[in-house]
Amino acid sequence: MLTITDHRRDYSGFRYVYPVVSRRAGGVSVGINLNPNNACNWACIYCQVPDLKRGGPPPIDLGQMQAELEALLDDIVHGNFMQREVPEAARQLMDVAFSGNGEPTSAAEFPAAVDIVVAAMHRFRLLPDVKLRLITNGSLLHRLAVQDGIRSIGAEDGEVWFKIDRGTAAGFETVNRIGVDPARALTALDVCSTLAPTWVQTCWFALDGLPPGDAEENAYVELLRPVAQKIKGVHLYGLARPSLQPDASRLGRLPEQEMAAFAARISALGVEVSLNP
C-alpha cells in the first residue's frame, strides 16, 4: 500500500500522473509530474528525485497526461483504488497537485496542463472540495505564461505551495544549490499571492549536525514579514523521506521542540503555521 515515505512517480505505471499519501495534504494526493526526465532548475540538497540533473522538461504529451489523469481519477472516484492501495486512515482524496521530479512551471505546456486538470476535476465533480495545487520554487514567476497558469489555479480556489527554505542568499545556495537574491524571491512570492492563495513551504533541518542557526532564522522571519498578511500561511516541515542527493549523509532531523520554537516565531508575525516536524 501507499505510505508517506513512498512517493514513487511510477507507482501506477504512468508517465505523468501518480498517487501518493501526503502527510502535509492529509490524505491521498494525485500528482502531476511535468518533469519526467528528472530535470530541475534547482538541485535541493534534500531532494528525493533519483538521478536528478539540471535542466528543463521535454515536450509534454498533453493527451497522454489527460488520459492518465482521467484513468486514475476514475479508479479513485468510481473504482476500488482507496481500498486496494491506501491505508484506511488516509482514504480521502485531498488534492490534485502539480509536483513531481522538477519545477512544474518550467514546462512550456504548464498553462495548458492546468486547463486540462481543471476540466477533468470538474468532470469528476471534485471542485471545490478537492484542492488543485501547484508546488513550486517560484523561480519562474516573472514569466507571463506561468502567471496565467497560476491565475487559473486561483480562479478555482486552488493553492500554490511556494518553496522558501532559508532567508539568506548563502542559505539558498547551501540548501537549494542555486544563487537566489532573497529580495527577488520575496517579489515572486508577493506576485504569486496576488494570483492565487499561497502557502510558503519550508524544509527545516540540521546540516552536519547543526541547526540553521539564529541568523538564518532571523533572516527568514524578516523575509516573510512584508507578506505576512498576504500569504495563507507556512508549511514548516522536517525530513520525512531520505534524500537521494550526494550530500544526503549530511542531513538530519531537528528535535521537535526546536521546530516548535521556530514555528512560534513565525506565528508571531500573524501567520498560520502548519508544523510537520
C-alpha positions, 0 to 999 in steps of 0.5 A, a space after each residue: 500500500 501507499 505510505 508517506 515515505 513512498 512517493 514513487 512517480 511510477 507507482 501506477 505505471 504512468 508517465 505523468 500522473 501518480 498517487 501518493 499519501 501526503 502527510 502535509 495534504 492529509 490524505 491521498 494526493 494525485 500528482 502531476 509530474 511535468 518533469 519526467 526526465 528528472 530535470 530541475 532548475 534547482 538541485 535541493 540538497 534534500 531532494 528525493 528525485 533519483 538521478 536528478 540533473 539540471 535542466 528543463 522538461 521535454 515536450 509534454 504529451 498533453 493527451 497522454 497526461 489527460 488520459 492518465 489523469 482521467 484513468 486514475 481519477 476514475 479508479 479513485 472516484 468510481 473504482 476500488 483504488 482507496 481500498 486496494 492501495 491506501 491505508 484506511 486512515 488516509 482514504 480521502 482524496 485531498 488534492 490534485 497537485 502539480 509536483 513531481 521530479 522538477 519545477 512544474 512551471 518550467 514546462 512550456 505546456 504548464 498553462 495548458 496542463 492546468 486547463 486540462 486538470 481543471 476540466 477533468 476535476 470538474 468532470 469528476 465533480 471534485 471542485 471545490 472540495 478537492 484542492 488543485 495545487 501547484 508546488 513550486 520554487 517560484 523561480 519562474 514567476 516573472 514569466 507571463 505564461 506561468 502567471 496565467 497558469 497560476 491565475 487559473 489555479 486561483 480562479 478555482 480556489 486552488 493553492 500554490 505551495 511556494 518553496 522558501 527554505 532559508 532567508 539568506 542568499 548563502 542559505 539558498 545556495 547551501 540548501 537549494 544549490 542555486 544563487 537566489 537574491 532573497 529580495 527577488 524571491 520575496 517579489 515572486 512570492 508577493 506576485 504569486 499571492 496576488 494570483 492565487 492563495 499561497 502557502 510558503 513551504 519550508 524544509 527545516 533541518 540540521 546540516 552536519 549536525 547543526 541547526 540553521 542557526 539564529 541568523 538564518 532564522 532571523 533572516 527568514 522571519 524578516 523575509 516573510 514579514 512584508 507578506 505576512 498578511 498576504 500569504 495563507 500561511 507556512 508549511 514548516 516541515 522536517 525530513 520525512 523521506 531520505 534524500 537521494 542527493 550526494 550530500 544526503 549523509 549530511 542531513 538530519 532531523 531537528 528535535 521537535 521542540 526546536 521546530 516548535 520554537 521556530 514555528 512560534 516565531 513565525 506565528 508571531 508575525 500573524 501567520 498560520 503555521 502548519 508544523 510537520 516536524 
